[in-house]
Amino acid sequence: MAGDDAITLLLCGDVMTGRGVDQALPFHCAPGLHESYVSDARDYLGLAEDASGPIPRPVRPAYLWGEALAEIERAAPDLRLVNLETSVTTSGAFWVGKEIHYRMHPGNVPCLTAAGIQCCALANNHVLDWGYAGLLETLGRLAAAGVKTAGAGRDLREAQAPAVHELGNGRRILVFGMGAESSGIPPEWAAGPLRPGVDLLPDLSRATAEAAGQRMRALRRPGDLVVASIHWGPNWGFETTAEESGFAHALVDSGGVDVVHGHSSHHVRAVEVYREKLILYGCGDLLDDYEGIRGYEAFRGDLGLLYFAQLDPAGGRLLQLELVPTTVRRFQVVRAGAEGTAWLRETLDRLGQATGTWTRAGGDGRLRLGFGGRPRRVEVEDAAEDLSP
């Protein structure tokens, strides 16, 4: 089992608090959209209510997190990291030519702090939906709320700089954010020496990974843990490409990265433990306004996971990964039922055949990741047994 001195990270996928979710919160951006099928953000709110029942508007900031709050407090993570896939702005200068635009009113930032979110990865395909003005306001509003950011900045240097989370006793967690065009990030969004934007990877080659790893290693001090938070791959699809796995492996091989935190897909993807380091290829959506929208049901985008990773502070190796199955009902994160939990477990086990990981019942509907040996199915009766090497 993980020791008492383990470092615990909460790693979440996409948190999408724009559009319909924004309309349910106390403050609202103008509801007009520039989409081909939906012109009013309140329509997404209506779809969710049609599917699951009335939403008590306006909802309190903590409402969105629902039953996840108790899980987070139980795990008491040392760092709470999400991919915030929305701009935080009232700017009306939407990015022309882009189909979907997300923004949340700055007055709703307390919906992040209500869950104690300490860091937001921003190198994604929605942070510049409302232009450079929207990005700059996003950075400023989050900083003012005490939420650190990684992967976007006022110039390339800032976009590549890590979010530094102090653990005390000289220990730190460094979070680097980066994105790939495969996630839908427009190439024009790449930050430059004098241009705001995101840290956009030129490709997923080993050379690019080694260069990024070297940059991270140069900033790493003894006792630090390093997380590479990467927005990559399409919205839908379980496949892990050779480029993605090669890139993740090269980051670990570089000695600069302890955890690869991947996201972009609206559903969960494979988990791998490579050289004792955790790689999440796709965390899925934790919170969005897709409730009631039909299509892509086979991928079960309605299901998500809270990932609680316990790391050895001495070297960053994974000691334990606990997975809490979730779903969204009335724009609120709640625990998934037995059917959803079984589907997630079967899917992770199937995907894990290629990565050498599997799942076990961990008690109270939670799951544990097995790794480091021959895959097997373990039931809740031996839930206390450690599955790490």
Secondary structure as GFF3:
##gff-version 3
##sequence-region A 1 389
A	DSSP	beta_strand	7	15	.	.	.	ID=ss1
A	DSSP	alpha_helix	19	24	.	.	.	ID=ss2
A	DSSP	alpha_helix	42	52	.	.	.	ID=ss3
A	DSSP	three_ten_helix	61	65	.	.	.	ID=ss4
A	DSSP	alpha_helix	68	75	.	.	.	ID=ss5
A	DSSP	beta_strand	79	84	.	.	.	ID=ss6
A	DSSP	beta_strand	87	88	.	.	.	ID=ss7
A	DSSP	beta_strand	103	104	.	.	.	ID=ss8
A	DSSP	three_ten_helix	106	108	.	.	.	ID=ss9
A	DSSP	alpha_helix	110	113	.	.	.	ID=ss10
A	DSSP	beta_strand	119	121	.	.	.	ID=ss11
A	DSSP	alpha_helix	131	144	.	.	.	ID=ss12
A	DSSP	beta_strand	148	150	.	.	.	ID=ss13
A	DSSP	beta_strand	152	153	.	.	.	ID=ss14
A	DSSP	alpha_helix	156	160	.	.	.	ID=ss15
A	DSSP	beta_strand	163	168	.	.	.	ID=ss16
A	DSSP	beta_strand	171	179	.	.	.	ID=ss17
A	DSSP	three_ten_helix	181	183	.	.	.	ID=ss18
A	DSSP	three_ten_helix	187	189	.	.	.	ID=ss19
A	DSSP	beta_strand	197	198	.	.	.	ID=ss20
A	DSSP	alpha_helix	206	219	.	.	.	ID=ss21
A	DSSP	beta_strand	225	231	.	.	.	ID=ss22
A	DSSP	alpha_helix	242	253	.	.	.	ID=ss23
A	DSSP	beta_strand	259	263	.	.	.	ID=ss24
A	DSSP	beta_strand	271	274	.	.	.	ID=ss25
A	DSSP	beta_strand	277	280	.	.	.	ID=ss26
A	DSSP	beta_strand	285	287	.	.	.	ID=ss27
A	DSSP	three_ten_helix	297	299	.	.	.	ID=ss28
A	DSSP	beta_strand	303	311	.	.	.	ID=ss29
A	DSSP	beta_strand	318	329	.	.	.	ID=ss30
A	DSSP	beta_strand	332	335	.	.	.	ID=ss31
A	DSSP	alpha_helix	338	352	.	.	.	ID=ss32
A	DSSP	beta_strand	357	363	.	.	.	ID=ss33
A	DSSP	beta_strand	366	371	.	.	.	ID=ss34
A	DSSP	three_ten_helix	380	382	.	.	.	ID=ss35
###
